[in-house]
Structure formats: structure tokens, C-alpha cells
Amino acid sequence: MPIRKNISHTLKTSFGNAIEWYDFCLFGYFSATIGRQFFPSASAFSSLLLAFATFAVGFMARPLGGVIFGWVGDRVGRYFSMNLAIIIMGLSTLFIAFLPSYHSIGITAPILLVVIRIIQGISAGGQYANLLVVTTENKQLNNTGFYSGIAITVSLIGFLLASGTSYLVLNFTPTSLEPYAWRATFLFGGILLAVYLVIIRSQFKQQESTQFENTNTPTTNTYKYLWKEHKLSFSIVVLFSAALGGMFYIDFVYFVTFFTQYNHLTMSQSLTLNTISLLVACLLYPLFGLLSDKFGRAKMTLYGIIVHIALLYPAIHLILSHNMLNMALGLMILVILGCWVQGAITPIFSEIYPKHVRSSGCCASYGIGAAISGFSPMLATQLDHSFSNGFVYIFVGALVIGAICAAVLMTNQRLDDQLVAQHS
């Protein structure tokens, strides 16, 4: 298949991922507004912290979603599992758009919000990891790192849509409608879901007809087998996804709030910086994925972590300068380095498992790591409240963990043999 058709196929397959992350990340961008609407408090900090806690609750549900949708992916089909997760996410987002506030129905409002967030977390646990598996198993895609990078880019298009629509709503909504404007962005997620349903209606049968042949299915419990035979692989994916996810959500979610709360930018300025960062990242993920195809996943990752550690202090210094150009430059350094590390290592999350348990292994381990990373905005909020620039500790911890995991990958012969086998 020519490269242009390969790219087109990957984009179409990944389109649902844009919807998934558009829906999931709106909550992060409107955390301050949602805090006031559903968690009213005399303290703005308390309302914000409760909103970020609800954001994190969705991530806590991701391991459960990973277990469920991973099992479905191995037993029924990767595409079926992935598309089911997307539909559940889209419908949940529509419910948030119409959910009454605390002032309308009292304590029921935040309870319903948390329940919906849990449902979103369950669906998120199965979508992205199954997409990585689909990309890995497509024999027509020779450079799986490059195409996995495209899949990540499509995820960022969801972030970009969330950031862009948030910017438009905040800047062009009449003052009288401002208390309700954020709901329009969630409503738009329903429109995206309708478009996606039209797409998969024509493609679904063709996708499932090219599904993998499920052979050598373990006779014992799938997850018991995974932990017994692939404990190291499972642990590495959990740690990597937690560390990289933590940095990712600081870069693309927490900083939107940080720039307004601590650096005194307007929400429009903060979203502008975020949108530019997302655009740059869309170009970089496939590039670093391609480089990992050429030079090796673990080697590229370890080099990226070393450079990230070296440039971390200068980047943070620029971000704290209160000068918008310096802040943009500092953020861009962090984004480029984050794309380097994540783009290089992400294909391993799927490649490291054998085919007959690949969906279960990838979804479950990635889901646990993502659940841990989901607490990073809330943790950063608490750290910054208690210490000066406390969010830096998250970067340091994540980079140390990533360096250890990359070193283990480079020195462990068994894992090297497994990864080579995926491409043979």
C-alpha cells in the first residue's frame, strides 16, 4: 500500500480517537468554571481542586475500562472494542452538556458529574490502547512507530478541537450567556460522534474482516497469564505510561490553568499558547516515531530523557518569567522534548506483548498508568499551593522513572527478543 494510502487509512482509523480526547479533555480546560458550577465554595482554590479531583476520577476508572475492553478486543475484535468505547464516551459527553448545576439540583449535580466522569474513564481505558494494537498489527504499515505517531497526532487533534472551541466560546459568547457557554463545547462533541458513526457504518465490516486470527489463546485467566508470563513487560508499560502521561497533562492541561492563576494571563492568551503547542506536537509525534523505527525505541527514548533533564531548568525558568514570549518559548521546549520521549516509546506499549493477549495487556497496563497520570493536574495544584513551583517535582519524578525503564529495555535480552519478533 503506498504511503499516502497508509496515512489516509491510519487517519480514518484514528478519527474516533480525536473524539475521545476532545470529550475527555474539555473537562480539564473548563475545570475552573466546572468547579464554580458544581462545587461551589467560598474558596476558589477548593472549587478548583475538587474539579481537578473529578478530572482524576475519570482516570481512576481507566484500569477497569482497560480490563473490560482489552478482554473484548482479544475475544471479539480490536475494532469492535475500540468503537464501542468511542460511542460510550460521546454519549457521556452529551449528558454533561445538559447536566443541571449545583444551584439547580443541589448535591445530586456533583454526584451525577462524578458518575458520568467514571463512565468516561471506563471508555477511555479501551479506546486508545486498542488503537495502538490495531496500528501495530497492520502488516501493511512497515514503520509502526511513524504510524503510531500519526495515531497520537489524531489524539492531539481532539485536544486541539477542545482548545479551539473553548477559545471561540470564551471570546465570542455574549456576556449574558457566559454561565452556559461552556456547555456548547460539550454539545459539539455529540456532533462529532454523529459524524464518526457515519464513517464507521461504511468501514466497520471491512475492518473486522481483516481482523487478526486469534490463536494460542491462553487456557488460564488472561490477566493471570499476563502477570505470570509478562510481569516485567506489564510493569514497564504501567510506569512509562504513568510518567509520560503525567508530563503530558501538565504540558497540555494544567498549564492552561497555571498561566491564568499564577502567571496572570487571560484565559484567551493561555488557550492560544496551548493551541500553538498542540499544533507543533501534531507534527513532532510522527517524526520521533519514525526516528524510533530507524534507531530503536529504547535508545531514542533514553536520549530524549537525558536532553529533557538537561533543559528542564532553563525551560521552567522561562515559563515563570511572566513574559508571554518567554513563557511560550519555555512551554515549546517542554513540548518538543515530551514529544521526543513519548513519540519514541509509545509503540512498545503494544509491541511488547504477544498477539493472543496483546489487547488485554496493552489496555490494562496502559489504563493503570494513565489512571496514575490523571492525578497530575490535581497533584500539581496542591504542590503549587504548598511549595513554590511545586509542579517541577512531577517532571523530575517522571523523567527519573522513564530513564530507569528505558535502561531496563536496553539491557534486558528477553524484552529485546520479544520486540524483534513483532517485526519479523
Secondary structure, 3 states (H helix, E strand, C coil): CCHHHHHHHHHHHHHHHHHHHHHHHHHHHCHHHHHHHHCCCCCHHHHHHHHHHHHHHHHHCHHHHHHHHHHHHHHCCHHHHHHHHHHHHHHHHHHHHCCCCHHHHCCHHHHHHHHHHHHHHHHHHHHHHHHHHHHHHCCCCCCHHHHHHHHHHHHHHHHHHHHHHHHHHHHHCCHHHHHHHHHHHHHHHHHHHHHHHHHHHHHHHHHHHCCCCCCCCCCCCHHHHHHHHCHHHHHHHHHHHHHHHHHHHHHHHHHHHHHHHCCCCCHHHHHHHHHHHHHHHHHHHHHHHHHHHHHCHHHHHHHHHHHHHHHHHHHHHHHCCCCHHHHHHHHHHHHHHHHHHHHHHCCHHHHCCCHHHHHHHHHHHHHHHHHHHCCHHHHHHHHHHHCCCCCHHHHHHHHHHHHHHHHHHHHCHHHHHHHHHHCC
